[in-house]
Amino acid sequence: MASSLFLSPHKSVRADGIFERIGTPALGGHLQRALAQAFERARAAGIADPIAIGAIPFDIAQPSELVVPLASDIFERAAHTRPGPGTMPPILSSTSIPGEDRFKQGVRQAIANFGLSDIRKAVLSRVLEVELAGDADAGELFASLAAQNPTGYQFRVSLADGAELVGVSPELLLRKEGGRIVSNPLAGSARRQPDGDSDAAAGGALLQSAKDLREHRFVTDEIRRLLAPLCTELDVPEQPSLLSTNAMWHLSTRIEGTLRDPSLTALDLACHLHPTPAVCGYPTRQARKLIDLVEPFERGLFAGIVGWCDAHGNGEWAVTIRCGRVQGNTIRLFAGAGIVADSCPDAEWAETQGKLGTMLRALGARAPATGEPRPQGTTAEAA
Ligand SMILES: C=C(O[C@H]1C=CC=C(C(=O)O)[C@@H]1O)C(=O)O
């Protein structure tokens, strides 16, 4: 029986079986209509309180990957019984698309574009295609990730083509419960360090970094601009705070508000915000064009949104980062970095290396300081 999981510090959801798959793209509000009709059919079929769970791609013109499950359970994450993490098959090879030189060239290209256009920030990403010696077990990978990253938003979503999306996102795009909303954007990053003092210093330096504060500000300003007209009150702290994952420090701002119209759904609001400058750039439309020009691959579900919602409009959607698409013996990992005028190509490459560390560690590899993981196999670089 196909199952999906979304674990959160707020409410966690387990879904079993598929009543209906919904592939309607989110563009233009069609998804919300398709979902409302699917909830009706589910109720008519005897599912008392239907939910939808799954992922929506970065490009909302592409098909969504949501399901209305046959059964679902909402529970406290602390009550989740985790199977102990097992061992993953060894890594045979990993290939970065684009490779290091081409990625850095893309960063330079983006910076050159800033001088010729209105674009002030663009998030450039890359794929790491990992080949394992045997088929990957998404359940085992999820268990390792959850054990190594007890905080954040852990997800495992079964996809229409049989692949699974597995990851642990530190970033909340939007939660809605009743008339209250919370968003917790992240932007601006530094790698965690192995010893306590240098780790604290790395976090402290991030909090003072003018380049990272600027990179962060694009995101909070845009979220404020989009949410303020919809809220009777919206609290956006002036200064970001620090949030840590097992691999990274991030600048983080927790935004809370009360909706003017509580009938707006979590999905309406998440689609209204997506893609934020944390995964796309600023201004959104122009940054999107630059990404299409520079990135040599389709993002697919990466940098989209992942989560769940119920038929009352409540729900929680995280940003789909620190994740991989698992199919057979290959896992496609993704990582991006926000580029602004004073970004340094070497540092942005290193940042994507650090972010990939979360998934690589769960796969049993060690992510070295700046190079690709070289655990048991070979590493290739796509041009
Ligand atoms: C795009 C990613 O991270 C985003 C979230 C946190 C910090 C980010 C940054 O500093 O660039 C990115 O905006 C990713 O992890 O692939």
The ligand as an SDF file (V2000), in Angstrom:
LIG
                    3D

 16 16  0  0  0  0  0  0  0  0999 V2000
   17.8840   26.7190   -2.1170 C   0  0  0  0  0  0  0  0  0  0  0  0
   18.2950   26.1550   -0.9720 C   0  0  0  0  0  0  0  0  0  0  0  0
   18.3120   26.8160    0.2250 O   0  0  0  0  0  0  0  0  0  0  0  0
   17.5670   28.0000    0.4550 C   0  0  0  0  0  0  0  0  0  0  0  0
   17.2120   27.9610    1.8880 C   0  0  0  0  0  0  0  0  0  0  0  0
   18.0840   28.4090    2.8610 C   0  0  0  0  0  0  0  0  0  0  0  0
   19.1920   29.1700    2.5020 C   0  0  0  0  0  0  0  0  0  0  0  0
   19.4120   29.5280    1.2010 C   0  0  0  0  0  0  0  0  0  0  0  0
   20.5760   30.3520    0.8130 C   0  0  0  0  0  0  0  0  0  0  0  0
   21.3250   30.8010    1.7090 O   0  0  0  0  0  0  0  0  0  0  0  0
   20.8240   30.5380   -0.3850 O   0  0  0  0  0  0  0  0  0  0  0  0
   18.4310   29.2070    0.1280 C   0  0  0  0  0  0  0  0  0  0  0  0
   17.6280   30.3530    0.0090 O   0  0  0  0  0  0  0  0  0  0  0  0
   18.7530   24.7760   -0.9080 C   0  0  0  0  0  0  0  0  0  0  0  0
   18.9900   24.2740    0.1900 O   0  0  0  0  0  0  0  0  0  0  0  0
   18.8660   24.1330   -1.9720 O   0  0  0  0  0  0  0  0  0  0  0  0
  1  2  2  0
  2  3  1  0
  2 14  1  0
  3  4  1  0
  4  5  1  0
  4 12  1  0
  5  6  2  0
  6  7  1  0
  7  8  2  0
  8  9  1  0
  8 12  1  0
  9 10  2  0
  9 11  1  0
 12 13  1  0
 14 15  2  0
 14 16  1  0
M  END
$$$$
